[in-house]
Each structure stands twice: as C-alpha cells, then as structure tokens.
Amino acid sequence: MVNLANVKVAYGSRVLFENASFLVRPGDKIGLAKILLLNPDVLLIDEPTNHLDIESIIWLESWLKDFKGALVMTSHDREFMTRICSRTVEVAGETSREVLLEALQEFDGTIIIVSHDRYFLKHLVNRVFEVDHGALRIYEGDYDYYQRKIAERQGQIQ
C-alpha cells in the first residue's frame, strides 16, 4: 500500500486531496469507504469487487451509480462493469490502440492517463501532473514539453 498521508495536493488555489491514503488494500472495506467519503472528482479503481462480499459489492455499485465524478476502472467482473459504466474502452492489439487514440482525441472531457506508451502520450497529453517524493509538479504543455523540462531540471541538479 502506498500511503500519501499528510500530503496536500492542490491545483491553483483549489485543494484536490489532503491527508488521504490513495491506495487501499484488497478487501479493506473501511479504507475504501474513507476514500469514497472524500467524494473526489476522479476515482481510479482497479478490480473493485475483488475480495468484497456480496453486500459490499451491492453497496459499492449503488454508490458508484450516484457518483458525479469521473470513474476510471479496470475489472474482470463484466456484470458489475455493465451495471456501472456508461462508456467502456477495451485495449487489445495495435489496431485497437489506434482506435482508442482516435476516440480519446475526439473526447471533449478530462482524461487521466497512466501509461508507458510514449507514442500514446505524445498524441494526447496537454498537461502533466508529476508526483515525486510527495511533491506535485504541474507541467502545462504536451508530453515533449514535459520531457524537456525534466531534462532541464536534471541538468540543474548535476
């Protein structure tokens, strides 16, 4: 578990997160409830139904249906995904990658991307949020701009 307790994440004058654990151990219903009670703007959930009993899954499903923020979720529980999601993206193979890239380029909302695919990042990113040793840095620019700024910062350190 990664714990970012006592870390304040802000953008401009708006506090995004403060004193929160961002990752919850599988089956930790109390930890999951704490995160959900923060009522975040964005939820990133990996396999949310794993290690939960039926009552907890039903409660989580109900909560997520009423959630007003953006939800990015990975799950093998297709029935759960079908009941929760209004838009599903599956990535498999090179052709699918291009289809996904095109769909995301046309999307008029906010996208959070965690990826090692530099081609993908270069074509989609216009702002990078970097968390390094508890510090948040925001780069207003595309992925190439971010790479240049990282190189400049590393040059100043050496």
Summary of the structure (lengths in Angstrom):
residues: 158
radius of gyration: 17.7
end to end distance: 32.1
largest distance: 54.9
contacts: 326
relative contact order: 0.09
helix: 41%
strand: 20%
